[in-house]
Each structure stands twice: as C-alpha cells, then as structure tokens.
C-alpha cells in the first residue's frame, strides 16, 4: 500500500533514503541521500515536472542519450515523461533536493533498475521509518527559526516585499518558486511554482516583468 502522507516518515531506498521536507498546495520538495556509487532507477514521471538542486556532493545525471555531472548548487529541470537516473559519484555520497510539481508518488514508470525494481510502483509502508532529529523541514515565511544551514548551504523561505529585493543576487544562488512566480504586464506567467531560477536570471526577468501577488521563494545559497 502506498502512503499519501509523508510528513513524518523517511522512505528507505536501496540506494539510500528520501523524505519530504516541504509541501504546499502547489508542490512538494524531497531531500534525497544517495550513497556513493548508488543510483536511482532509470524512470520518468508521466504527469509531473521535476527539479533538482544539489546540496552537497557530486552526482551524475543520466538521460536516454547523454549524461551530465552536477555539484553543489547546480540545478536542473526535468520535464514530464523524460527518463532519467541520478547516481552519486562523490566519496561521501550526495544530498539532492527534488521538487515535484504536482506531488504524486504514484506518478512513476521505472524502465531499468539495478536493484530489480523495473516495472514496480513507489515503495509502500514496509519501507518507511520515523523521521529523526537530523531531518529538516522548510518552514513558511515568517515562522520562527525559518533559516536552515545544511552542509554550508543556507535555506530560507521568504516572501519578497518587492521585486527590487531580488536584485543584486549571486548567479549561483538558487530560488525555488513555492507560490506565485513572475508574470508580464499582460498577466502571462513566465515563471511558475516548482521552477528553479538562478540569481542572475531572476534579476534579468524582473527588470522587465513583475512578481505574481503572493509569491514566496525558497532561496538556497552558500
């Protein structure tokens, strides 16, 4: 049986583990710990988009026809139905934030898997254990002790008072759009919840466009 409420559990995987570290009405964010030389299945999500931000270590991301390496604060978008696999290649393994839009753990097709899980669905309750004190949870803007330090990365969820607050950011800074986004004067949305944007691109867009009312952003910086 597949769980539908993951706020208090860690899901054990043959390659490591993952747990839910943020959730709202638009998206969910999971923290993956992939052990050295272990990798996720070669899979896709037919109905949801996925974003990755590497918090620590180095990973090798594989697609149908090519591979690419990612290190701390590197990011990528993977659109629905694109097959991919993530392998930790650094000595200490890797920690990766995975953003799902929309959240649906049953939206999974495994094509290949070195642990024999081809064609199977997401892990059931037998693979769950209770969260421990090391698990992080990204709080809503304004909540007490909302800043998180994770392996030299600072994570903060905030609601910008104006778009000028997002100028002069570092290019390597990552912004996960939790709500709202960026829109043109005509109301055309160009950045959506679940998108991950670097500091340079965010400023360039906001010099021409505006923030959607109610936008909140999760900033990851070092």
C-alpha positions as CSV (number, residue, x, y, z in Angstrom):
1,X,0.0,0.0,0.0
2,X,1.3,3.5,-1.0
3,X,1.2,6.2,1.7
4,X,-0.4,9.5,0.9
5,X,1.0,11.4,3.9
6,X,4.8,11.5,4.1
7,X,5.4,14.4,6.5
8,X,6.7,12.2,9.4
9,X,8.5,9.4,7.6
10,X,11.7,8.5,5.9
11,X,11.4,6.3,2.9
12,X,14.2,3.7,2.7
13,X,15.6,3.0,-0.8
14,X,18.2,0.5,-2.0
15,X,20.4,3.5,-3.0
16,X,19.8,5.4,0.3
17,X,16.8,7.3,1.5
18,X,14.5,10.2,0.9
19,X,12.0,12.2,2.9
20,X,9.5,15.1,2.4
21,X,10.9,18.4,3.6
22,X,8.4,20.9,2.3
23,X,4.8,20.7,0.9
24,X,2.1,23.2,-0.1
25,X,-0.9,23.2,-2.4
26,X,1.3,23.6,-5.5
27,X,4.3,21.3,-5.0
28,X,6.4,19.0,-2.7
29,X,10.1,19.0,-2.0
30,X,12.0,15.9,-1.0
31,X,15.6,15.5,0.3
32,X,17.4,12.6,-1.2
33,X,20.5,11.0,0.2
34,X,22.2,8.8,-2.4
35,X,25.1,6.7,-1.3
36,X,28.4,6.6,-3.1
37,X,28.2,4.7,-6.4
38,X,24.5,4.0,-5.9
39,X,21.8,5.4,-8.2
40,X,18.0,5.8,-8.6
41,X,16.1,3.8,-11.1
42,X,16.0,4.9,-14.8
43,X,12.5,6.3,-14.6
44,X,10.1,9.0,-15.7
45,X,7.1,10.8,-14.3
46,X,4.3,10.9,-17.0
47,X,2.3,13.7,-15.4
48,X,4.6,15.9,-13.3
49,X,7.7,18.0,-13.7
50,X,10.8,17.6,-11.5
51,X,13.5,20.0,-10.4
52,X,16.9,19.1,-8.8
53,X,19.2,21.2,-6.7
54,X,22.4,19.6,-5.4
55,X,23.1,20.5,-1.7
56,X,26.3,18.5,-1.3
57,X,28.4,16.0,-3.2
58,X,28.5,15.3,-6.9
59,X,26.0,13.4,-9.0
60,X,25.9,12.0,-12.5
61,X,22.5,12.5,-14.1
62,X,21.8,10.1,-17.0
63,X,19.2,10.5,-19.8
64,X,18.4,8.4,-22.8
65,X,21.4,9.7,-24.9
66,X,23.7,11.6,-22.6
67,X,25.0,12.2,-19.1
68,X,25.9,15.3,-17.1
69,X,27.7,15.9,-13.8
70,X,26.2,18.2,-11.1
71,X,27.9,19.6,-8.0
72,X,26.8,21.8,-5.1
73,X,24.1,24.4,-6.0
74,X,23.8,23.1,-9.6
75,X,20.2,22.8,-10.7
76,X,18.1,21.3,-13.5
77,X,14.5,21.0,-14.7
78,X,13.3,17.6,-15.9
79,X,10.0,17.8,-17.8
80,X,7.3,15.2,-17.6
81,X,7.9,11.8,-19.3
82,X,11.7,12.3,-19.6
83,X,13.5,9.2,-18.4
84,X,16.4,9.9,-16.0
85,X,18.6,8.4,-13.3
86,X,20.7,10.0,-10.6
87,X,24.0,8.5,-9.4
88,X,26.2,9.7,-6.5
89,X,29.8,9.7,-7.6
90,X,31.5,11.6,-4.7
91,X,33.1,9.8,-1.8
92,X,30.5,10.9,0.8
93,X,27.5,10.3,-1.5
94,X,25.2,13.2,-2.3
95,X,22.3,15.1,-0.9
96,X,19.8,16.4,-3.5
97,X,16.6,18.4,-3.2
98,X,13.9,17.1,-5.6
99,X,11.0,19.4,-6.4
100,X,7.8,17.7,-7.7
101,X,5.0,19.7,-9.4
102,X,2.4,18.4,-8.7
103,X,3.1,15.9,-6.0
104,X,2.1,12.4,-6.8
105,X,4.3,9.5,-5.7
106,X,2.3,7.1,-7.9
107,X,3.3,9.0,-11.0
108,X,6.2,6.8,-11.7
109,X,7.4,4.5,-14.5
110,X,10.6,2.5,-13.9
111,X,12.3,1.3,-17.1
112,X,15.6,0.0,-15.7
113,X,16.8,-0.6,-12.2
114,X,20.0,-2.2,-10.9
115,X,18.1,-3.4,-7.8
116,X,15.4,-5.3,-9.7
117,X,12.5,-2.8,-9.4
118,X,11.7,-2.5,-13.1
119,X,8.0,-2.0,-13.7
120,X,7.2,-1.6,-9.9
121,X,5.5,1.3,-8.3
122,X,6.7,3.6,-5.4
123,X,7.7,1.9,-2.2
124,X,4.9,1.0,0.3
125,X,4.7,1.4,4.0
126,X,7.1,-1.5,4.7
127,X,9.9,0.8,3.6
128,X,9.1,3.7,5.9
129,X,10.7,4.6,9.2
130,X,10.0,7.5,11.5
131,X,11.9,10.8,10.9
132,X,14.8,11.6,13.2
133,X,16.1,14.9,14.6
134,X,18.5,15.3,11.7
135,X,15.6,15.7,9.2
136,X,15.0,19.2,8.0
137,X,11.6,20.9,7.3
138,X,11.4,24.2,5.3
139,X,9.0,26.5,7.1
140,X,6.7,29.1,5.7
141,X,7.8,32.7,5.5
142,X,7.8,34.5,8.9
143,X,7.9,31.4,11.0
144,X,10.3,31.3,13.9
145,X,13.8,29.8,13.2
146,X,13.0,29.5,9.5
147,X,16.6,29.6,8.3
148,X,18.3,26.2,7.8
149,X,22.0,25.5,7.4
150,X,22.7,22.3,5.5
151,X,26.3,21.4,4.7
152,X,27.3,25.0,4.1
153,X,24.1,25.8,2.2
154,X,21.7,28.3,3.7
155,X,18.0,27.7,3.0
156,X,15.4,30.3,3.7
157,X,11.8,30.6,2.6
158,X,10.6,34.2,2.3
159,X,8.0,36.5,0.7
160,X,9.8,39.4,-1.1
161,X,8.3,42.8,-0.3
162,X,9.1,44.0,-3.8
163,X,10.9,42.8,-6.9
164,X,13.8,45.1,-6.0
165,X,14.6,42.8,-3.1
166,X,15.7,40.2,-5.7
167,X,18.2,42.4,-7.5
168,X,22.0,42.0,-7.0
169,X,21.8,38.3,-6.1
170,X,24.6,36.0,-6.9
171,X,24.3,33.9,-10.1
172,X,24.9,30.7,-8.2
173,X,22.1,31.4,-5.8
174,X,19.0,29.2,-6.4
175,X,15.4,30.3,-6.0
176,X,12.7,27.7,-5.8
177,X,9.3,29.2,-6.6
178,X,7.0,27.9,-3.9
179,X,4.0,30.1,-4.8
180,X,3.3,32.7,-7.4
181,X,6.1,33.4,-9.8
182,X,6.9,36.0,-12.4
183,X,4.5,37.5,-15.0
184,X,4.4,40.0,-17.8
185,X,2.3,43.2,-17.6
186,X,-0.4,41.4,-19.5
187,X,-0.5,38.7,-16.8
188,X,1.3,36.0,-18.8
189,X,3.2,33.8,-16.3
190,X,6.8,33.1,-17.3
191,X,8.0,31.5,-14.0
192,X,5.7,29.1,-12.2
193,X,5.7,27.3,-8.8
194,X,8.2,24.4,-8.9
195,X,10.6,26.3,-11.2
196,X,14.2,26.8,-10.0
197,X,15.9,30.0,-11.1
198,X,19.4,31.3,-10.6
199,X,20.0,34.8,-9.2
200,X,21.2,36.3,-12.5
201,X,18.2,35.1,-14.4
202,X,15.8,36.2,-11.7
203,X,17.1,39.7,-11.8
204,X,17.1,39.9,-15.6
205,X,13.4,38.7,-15.8
206,X,12.3,41.1,-13.0
207,X,13.8,44.1,-14.8
208,X,11.1,43.7,-17.4
209,X,8.4,41.7,-15.6
210,X,6.8,41.6,-12.2
211,X,6.1,39.3,-9.3
212,X,2.8,37.5,-9.1
213,X,0.9,38.6,-6.0
214,X,1.6,36.3,-3.0
215,X,4.9,34.9,-4.4
216,X,7.1,33.1,-1.9
217,X,10.6,31.8,-2.7
218,X,12.9,29.3,-1.2
219,X,16.4,30.7,-1.5
220,X,19.4,28.3,-1.4
221,X,22.8,30.0,-1.2
222,X,26.3,29.4,0.2
